[in-house]
């Protein structure tokens, strides 16, 4: 068999070069930057602009040992912020201690990483005390390297999980084989029509076959009849209409539609919508006879505090992610795939790269993807850091060798993404379910739900629970079963009671243990259809005036109907009844202040103002009168401005922690206020 021609590919230049320079020198050596600038033609000011944006890049030589301690949400509960302050005593000429945003190991809080001059990788130390971290730093100074903790050390809970359709056997990309068979069946029908109806000979039919799967890409001389026939088949034009011809991919897309698979990064957008939009954008380019390249991008940034499920999927089941990228490439006719992974996930990066090599050796991807009949390269793009890069347009900016600042939209990424070409961006877990659905059917996936809901999904649970971790659950299972179930989290640690839940990291604010008519339940809630249905399923009084938050079923549409924050993300943090929610609010607001990209004024200044406000509250600097009469009206006005004027979801989420604090945990605010005069 002849080698299929390689289609034009895209590769970032600047960001990978910065990674290489830092890996070589431990920081961005000035001479190395100047040399790269001369060789590549990239101006030094652009190098500086990009390098200074991303937190992973070090612009000056680091100290011999740098300890970074996570201080967000679960790690804050475990003492991360206090530990950073305590360990300032060991800071010196050779030692640095810094607070850092979420490291993605919330299940083993407090998480810390150590960078030693000359070492190739960071070392992670999880669940260690301040005293233990001091000993680790001392050992590193003495050129010893205490054994680090690894994600692979955890039990593999995914090997037998429903998502892994290859449980117990070597992945052989059966879903891709099915998709290729569907495409080739369509091609067989098309060639019969061309031979019998249009009386084509063998040479023209062979050209058609090659062109239909993009093997004629780049050839100078193509028979106009073949070119038009290929265009018809690829766009469902003229004689090629229908699911047995040019619409062959609709059969696969309909399985995804039947599954009602939604984006599992938090937004909940129907997957079918993005996939069809990208496919249609590619078809439009073909009809216009412009560049019909397109990209598939897996968003594995996962920097939301409290969220670490994708970490496990990337490590334990990389074959599912790679297979889904190939499937997306076949169905949308994209030409290249990327898996974008945060740099802190070193084990996951290596696992995905190894699986890409294996898939390429089997002919499923790469320059010579013989099973596909054309080239389809897949690569890992290592993120240079920053929570904002979890926002899909900011992620695309980073991949484009620019500062990771979100775009103003429209246009959508599905039409104008990477390289201004159609780009499909979805969460890791969203992709991971696609092979299961296309092999077992969308209806079977849908039937996996309980209590009338559809499908399954993963949740990351951390905070005050006995067994934090990643759990695959049926959609519709109650929060009570997840928190207290013996096969899940095993209850609140220390036998305490539940005080609150962060249902979506800091972006979803905080929910109290009980929602009431006065605090949290929807207006006229007894007439709410979702409320009535929930009461019927749970056997509770439909006229009740309060709801135990643990009785909420884990399904996004239900949370949007009954939860005051309308949020149900991939990561939940659980708070016991002895936690001060005002302190947790400060922690969340400081996270947003630290991670704001600074592009838009409302988010940049608003996050700083709200963080300062809460810091003053915790320090006891605010009187009750001033809080009620001046600051609360100001907060409401400022919060509304931030939500309306911020470019992306980060800015729009900034007011959520403070809004939910004052709405549902008033007692934790009052104890920090100076008492009113005369009381």
C-alpha positions in Angstrom: 0.0 0.0 0.0 1.4 3.4 -0.9 2.0 5.9 1.9 -0.8 8.5 2.1 0.4 12.0 1.6 0.9 14.2 4.7 -1.6 17.0 5.0 -0.4 20.4 6.1 0.1 20.5 9.8 0.3 23.2 12.5 2.8 23.4 15.3 3.4 26.1 17.9 7.0 27.4 17.9 7.4 30.0 20.6 5.9 28.2 23.7 7.6 24.9 23.1 10.9 26.8 22.6 10.4 28.5 25.9 9.8 25.1 27.5 13.0 23.8 26.0 15.1 26.7 27.2 13.7 26.6 30.7 14.3 22.8 30.9 17.9 23.3 29.8 18.8 26.2 32.1 16.2 26.1 34.8 14.9 29.5 33.7 14.7 31.6 30.5 18.3 32.3 30.0 18.7 35.7 28.2 21.4 34.5 25.8 19.4 31.5 24.8 16.4 33.7 24.2 18.4 36.1 22.0 19.8 33.1 20.1 16.3 31.7 19.5 15.0 35.1 18.5 17.7 35.4 15.8 17.1 31.8 14.5 13.4 32.0 14.5 12.8 35.7 13.6 10.5 36.1 16.6 11.1 39.5 18.0 12.5 39.6 21.6 9.7 41.8 22.8 7.2 39.1 21.8 9.2 36.5 23.6 9.1 38.7 26.7 5.4 39.4 26.4 4.5 35.7 26.1 7.0 34.5 28.7 5.9 37.1 31.3 2.3 36.0 31.0 2.6 32.4 32.0 3.4 31.5 35.6 5.5 28.4 34.7 8.2 30.4 33.0 11.0 31.8 35.2 12.5 35.0 33.9 15.4 35.1 36.5 17.6 32.3 37.8 15.8 30.5 40.6 17.2 29.6 44.0 18.7 26.2 44.5 15.5 24.8 46.1 12.0 26.4 45.6 9.1 25.0 47.5 5.6 25.9 46.3 2.6 25.1 48.5 -1.0 25.0 47.2 -3.3 27.3 49.1 -6.6 26.8 47.3 -9.8 25.3 48.7 -9.0 21.8 49.9 -5.4 22.7 50.5 -6.4 25.8 52.3 -8.6 23.6 54.6 -5.5 21.5 55.2 -3.5 24.5 56.2 -1.8 25.5 52.9 -2.0 29.3 53.5 -0.7 29.0 57.1 2.1 26.7 56.0 3.3 29.2 53.4 3.6 31.8 56.2 5.2 29.4 58.6 7.8 28.3 56.2 9.0 31.8 55.5 11.4 31.1 58.3 13.5 28.8 56.0 13.7 31.3 53.1 17.2 32.3 52.4 19.8 32.7 49.7 19.3 29.1 48.5 15.7 28.5 49.4 12.5 30.0 48.2 9.0 29.4 49.5 5.9 30.4 47.6 2.2 30.0 47.6 0.8 28.5 44.3 -2.6 28.0 42.7 -4.2 24.6 42.6 -1.8 21.8 41.7 -4.6 19.3 40.8 -4.0 17.0 43.8 -6.9 18.2 46.0 -7.5 14.6 47.1 -4.2 14.5 48.9 -4.2 18.0 50.4 -2.0 19.8 51.3 -0.1 19.6 47.9 3.4 20.9 47.5 6.0 20.7 44.8 9.8 21.2 45.0 12.0 22.4 42.2 15.7 21.8 42.6 18.3 23.5 40.4 19.5 21.1 37.7 16.6 18.7 38.1 14.5 17.9 35.0 11.2 17.7 36.7 9.3 19.1 39.7 8.8 16.7 42.6 5.4 16.5 44.3 4.9 15.9 48.0 1.3 15.4 49.0 -0.4 15.4 52.4 2.8 16.4 54.1 3.0 18.6 57.2 5.0 21.8 57.5 7.6 19.9 59.5 8.0 17.3 56.9 8.3 19.9 54.1 11.1 21.5 56.1 12.9 18.2 56.2 12.4 17.7 52.5 13.8 21.1 51.7 16.8 20.4 53.9 17.5 17.1 52.2 17.3 18.8 48.8 19.8 21.4 49.9 22.1 18.5 50.8 21.7 17.1 47.3 19.5 14.3 48.5 16.2 13.7 46.9 13.5 12.3 49.2 11.1 9.9 47.4 8.3 12.0 45.8 4.6 11.1 45.6 3.1 10.0 42.2 -0.4 9.9 40.8 0.3 6.3 39.7 0.7 5.4 43.4 -3.1 5.7 43.8 -5.3 2.7 43.2 -6.5 2.4 39.6 -10.3 2.8 39.9 -10.8 3.3 36.2 -9.6 -0.1 34.9 -13.1 -1.7 35.5 -15.2 1.5 35.2 -17.9 1.6 32.6 -16.2 4.4 30.7 -13.3 2.0 29.9 -14.8 -0.3 27.2 -11.4 -2.1 27.0 -11.5 -3.3 30.6 -9.2 -6.2 31.0 -7.9 -6.2 27.4 -5.6 -4.3 25.1 -7.2 -1.3 23.5 -7.7 -2.0 19.8 -9.6 1.1 18.7 -12.8 -0.7 17.9 -14.8 2.5 17.7 -12.5 3.9 15.1 -12.7 0.7 13.1 -16.5 1.0 13.2 -16.4 4.6 12.0 -13.9 3.8 9.2 -16.2 0.9 8.1 -19.2 3.2 8.0 -17.2 5.7 5.9 -15.9 3.0 3.6 -19.4 1.5 3.1 -20.6 5.0 2.0 -17.7 5.2 -0.4 -18.6 1.8 -1.8 -22.1 3.0 -2.5 -20.8 6.2 -4.1 -18.4 4.4 -6.4 -21.2 2.1 -7.5 -23.3 5.2 -8.5 -20.3 6.7 -10.3 -19.6 3.5 -12.2 -23.2 2.6 -13.1 -25.0 6.0 -13.4 -22.1 8.1 -14.7 -20.2 5.3 -16.4 -16.9 6.1 -14.8 -13.9 3.9 -15.4 -11.5 2.3 -12.8 -9.0 5.2 -13.0 -11.5 7.9 -12.2 -13.1 5.8 -9.5 -9.7 5.2 -7.8 -9.0 9.0 -8.0 -12.4 9.6 -6.4 -11.6 7.2 -3.5 -8.3 8.8 -2.8 -9.8 12.3 -3.0 -12.7 11.5 -0.8 -10.4 10.5 2.1 -8.1 13.5 1.4 -5.3 11.5 -0.3 -5.3 13.9 -3.3 -4.5 16.9 -1.0 -1.8 19.0 -2.6 -1.8 17.4 -6.0 -1.5 19.9 -8.8 -3.5 18.1 -11.5 -6.9 16.7 -10.6 -9.6 15.8 -13.0 -12.4 18.3 -12.7 -15.0 15.6 -12.7 -13.3 13.9 -9.8 -12.9 17.2 -7.9 -16.6 17.9 -8.2 -17.6 14.3 -7.3 -15.4 14.4 -4.2 -16.9 17.8 -3.2 -20.4 16.4 -3.6 -19.6 13.4 -1.4 -17.8 15.4 1.2 -20.6 18.0 1.4 -23.8 16.0 0.6 -24.2 17.8 -2.6 -26.3 16.7 -5.7 -26.3 12.9 -6.0 -24.5 12.3 -2.7 -27.2 13.4 -0.3 -28.4 11.1 2.6 -26.9 9.0 5.4 -25.7 6.2 3.1 -23.6 8.6 1.1 -22.2 12.0 2.0 -24.2 12.0 5.3 -22.6 8.8 6.6 -21.3 10.6 9.7 -24.8 11.5 10.7 -25.3 7.9 11.9 -22.5 8.4 14.4 -23.5 11.9 15.4 -27.0 10.6 16.1 -25.6 8.1 18.6 -24.0 11.1 20.4 -27.3 12.9 20.2 -29.2 9.9 21.6 -26.8 9.8 24.5 -27.5 13.4 25.3 -23.8 13.8 26.0 -23.0 17.2 27.3 -19.8 19.1 27.9 -18.4 17.7 31.2 -16.1 20.5 32.0 -18.9 22.5 33.6 -20.7 24.4 30.8 -22.9 21.5 29.8 -23.2 22.4 26.1 -24.6 19.5 24.0 -21.7 17.8 22.4 -23.6 17.2 19.2 -23.8 21.0 18.7 -20.0 21.5 18.6 -19.3 18.5 16.5 -21.9 19.4 13.8 -20.8 23.0 13.8 -17.2 22.0 13.0 -18.2 19.5 10.4 -20.4 22.1 8.8 -17.7 24.7 8.8 -15.4 22.3 7.0 -18.1 21.6 4.4 -18.6 25.4 3.9 -14.8 25.8 3.3 -15.0 23.0 0.7 -17.9 24.6 -1.1 -16.0 27.9 -1.1 -12.9 26.1 -2.2 -10.9 27.6 0.6 -8.6 25.9 3.2 -10.6 23.0 4.7 -8.2 22.2 7.5 -9.6 21.9 11.0 -8.4 20.9 14.5 -9.5 18.8 17.4 -8.3 20.0 20.8 -8.8 18.2 24.1 -8.9 20.6 27.0 -6.8 18.9 29.8 -5.8 22.1 31.5 -8.0 21.3 34.6 -6.9 24.2 36.8 -10.2 24.8 38.7 -9.5 24.3 42.4 -11.2 21.1 43.6 -11.1 19.5 40.1 -8.8 16.5 39.3 -10.9 13.9 37.5 -9.3 14.5 34.2 -5.9 13.8 35.8 -7.0 10.2 36.4 -8.6 9.8 32.9 -5.4 11.0 31.2 -3.2 8.7 33.3 -5.3 5.6 33.4 -7.2 5.6 30.1 -5.2 7.7 27.6 -6.4 5.3 24.9 -9.9 6.5 25.2 -8.9 10.2 24.8 -6.7 9.4 21.7 -9.5 7.2 20.2 -12.0 10.0 20.7 -9.8 12.5 19.0 -9.4 10.2 16.0 -13.2 9.7 15.9 -13.8 13.4 16.0 -11.3 13.8 13.2 -13.1 11.3 11.1 -16.6 12.7 11.8 -15.8 16.4 11.4 -13.1 15.8 8.7 -10.5 17.6 10.9 -6.9 17.2 9.9 -5.0 17.4 13.2 -5.5 16.7 16.9 -4.0 18.1 20.1 -4.2 17.2 23.8 -3.6 20.3 25.9 -2.3 19.2 29.3 -1.2 21.4 32.2 2.5 21.2 32.9 2.0 19.9 36.4 0.6 16.6 35.0 4.0 15.1 34.0 2.8 11.5 34.4 -0.3 12.2 32.3 1.8 13.9 29.6 4.0 10.9 29.2 1.1 8.4 29.3 -0.6 10.3 26.4 2.5 10.5 24.4 3.2 6.8 24.8 -0.4 6.0 23.7 -0.1 8.3 20.7 3.0 6.4 19.6 1.3 3.1 20.0 -1.8 4.3 18.1 0.5 5.6 15.3 2.3 2.2 15.1 -1.1 0.6 14.6 -2.0 3.0 11.8 -4.7 4.9 13.6 -3.0 8.3 13.6 0.3 10.0 12.6 1.8 10.9 9.3 1.0 7.4 7.9 -2.4 6.6 9.4 -3.0 3.6 7.2 -6.3 2.6 8.8 -7.7 6.1 8.1 -6.2 6.3 4.6 -4.6 9.7 5.3 -2.4 11.5 7.7 -3.9 12.6 11.1 -1.1 13.7 13.5 -1.9 14.0 17.2 0.4 15.6 19.7 0.5 16.8 23.3 0.7 20.5 23.9 2.1 21.2 27.3 0.5 24.2 29.0 2.8 26.9 30.4 0.3 27.4 33.3 -2.4 29.7 34.3 -6.0 29.0 35.3 -7.3 31.3 32.6 -6.1 28.8 30.0 -8.9 26.5 31.0 -11.1 29.0 29.1 -11.2 27.6 25.6 -10.4 30.7 23.7 -7.5 31.5 26.0 -6.2 28.0 25.5 -6.3 28.5 21.8 -4.3 31.8 22.2 -1.6 29.9 24.2 -1.5 27.3 21.4 -1.1 30.1 18.9 2.1 31.4 20.7 0.4 34.3 22.2 -0.5 35.4 25.7 -3.3 33.2 27.0 -5.9 35.9 27.1 -9.5 35.1 26.2 -10.9 36.3 23.0 -14.0 38.5 22.4 -16.6 36.3 20.8 -18.2 35.8 18.3 -16.9 34.4 16.1 -17.0 30.9 17.7 -14.0 28.6 17.8 -16.1 26.1 15.8 -15.7 28.3 12.8 -12.6 30.5 13.7 -10.4 28.8 16.2 -6.7 27.8 16.0 -5.1 29.4 12.9 -8.6 31.0 12.3 -9.8 27.6 11.2 -12.7 25.4 12.5 -11.6 24.0 15.9 -13.4 21.6 18.2 -12.5 22.1 21.9 -14.0 19.9 24.6 -13.1 18.6 28.1 -11.2 15.4 28.6 -14.1 13.5 30.1 -16.4 14.6 27.3 -14.1 12.9 24.8 -13.5 9.9 27.0 -17.2 8.8 26.8 -17.4 8.9 23.0 -15.8 5.5 22.2 -18.2 3.9 24.7 -21.2 5.6 23.1 -20.3 4.7 19.5 -19.6 1.1 20.4 -22.5 0.5 22.8 -25.0 3.0 21.5 -26.1 6.4 22.7 -29.3 4.9 24.2 -27.3 2.5 26.4 -25.2 5.4 27.8 -28.4 7.3 28.4 -29.9 4.4 30.3 -27.0 4.5 32.7 -28.6 7.3 34.7 -31.0 7.0 37.7 -34.0 8.8 39.0 -35.1 9.7 35.4 -31.8 11.2 34.4 -29.4 10.2 31.6 -25.9 8.9 31.5 -22.9 8.8 33.8 -20.1 11.2 34.7 -17.1 11.7 37.0 -16.9 14.0 40.1 -13.8 15.1 42.0 -14.6 15.3 45.7 -12.3 16.9 48.3 -12.4 18.8 51.5 -13.9 17.4 54.7 -14.8 13.9 53.6 -13.4 10.6 54.8 -12.3 9.4 51.3 -11.7 12.3 48.8 -11.1 11.1 45.3 -12.5 10.7 41.8 -15.8 8.8 41.5 -17.8 7.7 38.5 -21.5 7.9 39.3 -24.8 7.6 37.4 -26.4 10.9 36.6 -29.2 11.6 39.1 -27.6 9.9 42.1 -28.1 12.1 45.2 -25.4 14.2 46.7 -26.1 12.3 50.0 -25.1 9.0 48.5 -21.9 10.5 47.0 -20.9 12.1 50.3 -22.0 9.4 52.7 -22.1 6.3 50.6 -19.6 3.6 51.8 -18.5 3.0 48.2 -17.9 6.7 47.7 -16.7 9.3 50.2 -17.7 7.6 53.4 -19.2 10.6 55.2 -17.9 13.8 56.7 -14.5 13.4 58.3 -14.3 13.4 62.1 -18.0 12.6 62.4 -18.9 16.2 61.9 -22.0 17.6 60.2 -22.2 19.2 56.8 -22.1 23.0 56.7 -21.7 23.8 53.0 -20.7 22.6 49.6 -18.8 24.3 46.8 -20.6 22.6 43.8 -18.2 23.8 41.1 -14.9 24.9 42.7 -14.9 28.6 43.5 -16.9 29.5 40.4 -20.1 28.1 41.8 -19.9 29.8 45.2 -21.0 28.0 48.3 -24.3 26.3 49.1 -25.6 25.8 52.7 -26.6 22.5 54.1 -30.2 23.5 53.8 -32.0 25.8 51.3 -35.1 27.6 52.6 -37.7 29.9 51.2 -35.9 32.9 52.7 -32.4 31.6 51.6 -31.9 29.9 48.3 -35.1 28.2 47.1 -36.5 29.5 43.8 -39.3 32.0 44.0 -42.7 30.2 44.1 -40.7 27.0 44.3 -43.7 24.8 45.0 -44.9 25.5 41.4 -41.5 24.7 40.0 -41.8 21.5 37.9 -38.3 20.4 38.9 -39.2 20.8 42.5 -42.4 18.8 42.1 -40.7 16.0 40.3 -37.9 15.9 42.9 -40.4 15.7 45.7 -42.2 12.9 44.0 -39.0 10.9 43.5 -37.7 11.5 47.0 -41.0 11.0 48.7 -40.9 14.5 50.4 -43.7 17.0 50.9 -44.2 19.1 47.7 -45.4 22.0 50.0 -42.2 21.9 52.1 -40.4 25.2 52.7 -36.9 23.9 52.8 -34.6 21.4 51.1 -31.7 19.4 52.5 -28.9 20.0 49.9 -28.0 16.3 50.2 -31.3 15.4 48.6 -30.4 17.2 45.4 -29.7 14.8 42.6 -26.5 15.2 40.7 -27.7 16.5 37.3 -26.9 19.9 35.8 -30.4 20.7 34.7 -31.8 20.0 38.2 -29.1 22.2 39.7 -29.9 25.0 37.2 -33.6 24.7 38.2 -33.3 24.5 42.0 -29.8 25.6 43.1 -29.4 29.3 43.7 -26.0 29.3 42.0 -27.2 27.1 39.1 -23.8 25.5 39.1 -22.7 21.8 39.1 -19.1 21.4 38.0 -16.6 18.6 37.9 -15.2 19.3 41.3 -16.9 19.6 44.6 -15.4 20.7 47.9 -17.2 19.7 51.1 -17.1 21.9 54.3 -17.9 20.6 57.8 -19.8 22.5 60.4 -16.8 24.0 62.1 -15.4 25.8 59.1 -15.5 29.6 58.8 -17.0 30.3 55.4 -15.9 33.9 55.5 -12.3 32.6 55.5 -13.1 30.3 52.6 -14.5 33.2 50.7 -11.3 35.2 51.2 -9.4 32.2 49.8 -11.6 32.0 46.7 -11.4 35.7 46.0 -7.6 35.7 46.4 -7.5 32.9 43.9 -9.4 34.9 41.3 -7.3 38.0 42.0 -4.1 35.9 41.5 -5.3 34.2 38.4 -7.0 37.1 36.6 -5.3 37.5 33.2 -5.7 41.3 33.5 -7.1 41.7 30.0 -10.3 43.3 31.0 -10.7 46.0 33.7 -13.8 44.7 35.5 -12.1 41.4 36.4 -8.7 42.8 37.0 -9.7 45.6 39.4 -12.9 44.0 40.6 -11.3 40.8 41.9 -8.7 42.9 43.7 -11.3 45.1 45.3 -13.4 42.2 46.5 -10.3 40.3 47.9 -9.3 43.4 49.7 -12.8 43.9 51.1 -12.8 40.4 52.6 -9.3 40.6 53.9 -10.3 43.7 55.9 -13.4 41.9 57.1 -11.3 38.9 58.4 -8.9 41.3 60.0 -11.7 42.9 62.0 -11.4 46.3 60.3 -15.0 46.8 59.2 -17.8 47.9 61.4 -21.3 46.5 61.2 -22.7 49.9 60.2 -20.3 50.4 57.4 -20.8 46.8 56.2 -24.6 47.2 56.0 -24.9 50.8 54.8 -21.8 51.3 52.5 -20.0 48.1 51.6 -22.9 45.8 50.8 -24.6 48.2 48.3 -21.2 48.8 46.8 -20.6 45.1 46.5 -23.9 44.5 44.7 -23.2 47.3 42.2 -19.6 46.1 41.7 -20.5 42.5 41.4 -23.1 43.3 38.8 -20.6 45.3 36.8 -18.0 42.5 36.9 -20.6 40.0 35.6 -21.9 42.2 32.8 -18.6 43.6 31.5 -16.0 40.8 32.0 -14.9 39.0 28.8 -14.9 35.4 30.0 -16.3 33.1 32.6 -13.5 33.8 35.1 -14.6 37.4 35.6 -18.3 36.5 35.6 -17.6 34.0 38.5 -15.6 36.4 40.7 -18.7 37.7 42.7 -20.1 34.2 43.4 -18.2 33.3 46.6 -19.0 36.6 48.3 -22.6 36.7 47.1 -23.2 33.2 48.5 -21.4 34.0 51.7 -23.6 36.9 52.6 -26.7 35.1 51.4 -26.3 31.8 53.2 -23.6 32.1 55.9 -24.4 35.4 57.5 -23.3 34.2 61.0 -19.8 33.8 59.6 -19.8 37.4 58.5 -21.2 38.8 61.7 -18.5 37.3 63.9 -15.8 39.3 62.1 -17.6 42.7 62.1 -17.0 45.3 64.7 -20.2 45.5 66.8 -22.7 48.3 66.1 -22.4 51.3 68.4 -24.4 50.8 71.6 -24.5 47.0 71.4 
